[in-house]
Amino acid sequence: MSVPRFEPGQEFAVAMDQSDPLAHFRERFCMPKISGGEECIYLCGHSLGLQPKSARDFLEQELRDWADLGVEGHFHAKNPWMPYHRLLTEQTAALVGAQPAEVVVMNSLTVNLHLMMASFYRPTAARHKIVIERGAFPSDQYAVKSQIRFYGFDPETSLIELTPREDESCLQDEDILALIEREGDSIALIMMGGVNYSTGQVFDMAEITSAGHRKGCVVAFDLAHAAGNIPLQLHDWGPDFAVWCSYKYLNGGPGCVAGCFVHERHAQSSDLPRYAGWWGHEEKVRFQMEPEFRPMAGAEGWQLSNPPILALAPLRASMDIFAEAGMDRLRAKSVALTGYMEFLLRQGSSNKFSIVTPREENRRGAQLSLRLRHHGRAFCEKLAADGIIGDWREPDTFRVAAVPLYNSFEDVYRFVQRFASAIS
Ligand SMILES: Cc1ncc(COP(=O)(O)O)c(C=O)c1O
């Protein structure tokens, strides 16, 4: 969408919504309400995306087929369950810029991260370090530290945390690349968020991957805050693996099945060590119940269990909507919404908060992280009681995201009005 110069009055928001080609998608989602029945201003898609109204039909279809067919549903359901997860493959691949064989929807995020590290973190005495950004999501920190300890190393000496410069909140791209250049020979794995959960900073995944590979490191990303938020080109950027969850921008529902990418160059590496399960076994002979594991080629070879159909069904509803809206159009609207929110927030030039998310549009997605100077969690809870749903991350950050599928410019306008008046 084309974005004129932002203006402070509400008429601007109304006009933007009127000319927004994606505005009608809002009607396809269930918007939470506060007790009086008024719709919330929901700015929390970075935490839990909203329910597509069509999710119910997708789910009910599978419940009906289960009721009517029992075990026969594996082959005779309207959408047979045996290959059901593949109904998501093409759309998932398109969303993350991958070949279909490079992606699979399975497990949950932290589980996939461990499965991938079991294969791709192979520390040696000379090359044992893992690089992560300081302040990465705790589950990622726990996961990498536990992997380091699992191999008898010590996070004190084997974990490198990328740290912002003094008095800065975000990392400088050049500092990331310089560290890789400097320490690369001892780094086994670079495993960073594609978008940092706390600051909302987008990292230059293409550059980080090239720099890491030049030094012989394995490169991976946690895309929990990136998938469905920013355009991704995983195949071309070339990381070895990536993992993400589907309950944030992807609207798959609480705890929904996660995603996993393994680059094509590893597709045939049947000798890679891995934790194996029957669903990763060569499909044609899976039911011959052989004792020896033979992995399928590609990302599917890392599957362990038969997939949870009832959890995949709502994700299909959302992925259909993504396919219809198109990531390019969503990104264009997202840039406009986030720029508009920043513009309005800076109007007040309040000394009560600062925006820690980078200003450059290629260094952020939908999320803005506001560091509050004098307010804490209670402030965020009070806003929520008034129907303004963002979230609080300790110690001082209020996170909000205007999501292009279901947020409007008026949402942004009304949020900033209420936020500004509450904070002063
Ligand atoms: C960046 C990041 N990594 C990991 C996780 C953990 O995800 P899960 O509970 O699905 O394993 C989250 C959850 O919000 C996250 O934001």
The ligand as a Gaussian input file, in Angstrom:
#p B3LYP/6-31G(d) Opt

LIG

0 1
 C       11.888000     -16.596000      20.648000
 C       11.198000     -17.742000      21.327000
 N       11.841000     -18.917000      21.422000
 C       11.267000     -19.970000      22.050000
 C       10.000000     -19.886000      22.590000
 C        9.416000     -21.069000      23.280000
 O        8.446000     -21.662000      22.521000
 P        7.765000     -23.073000      22.858000
 O        7.112000     -22.950000      24.190000
 O        6.741000     -23.237000      21.781000
 O        8.833000     -24.109000      22.837000
 C        9.296000     -18.683000      22.487000
 C        7.938000     -18.553000      23.056000
 O        7.320000     -17.525000      23.098000
 C        9.918000     -17.574000      21.846000
 O        9.307000     -16.390000      21.759000

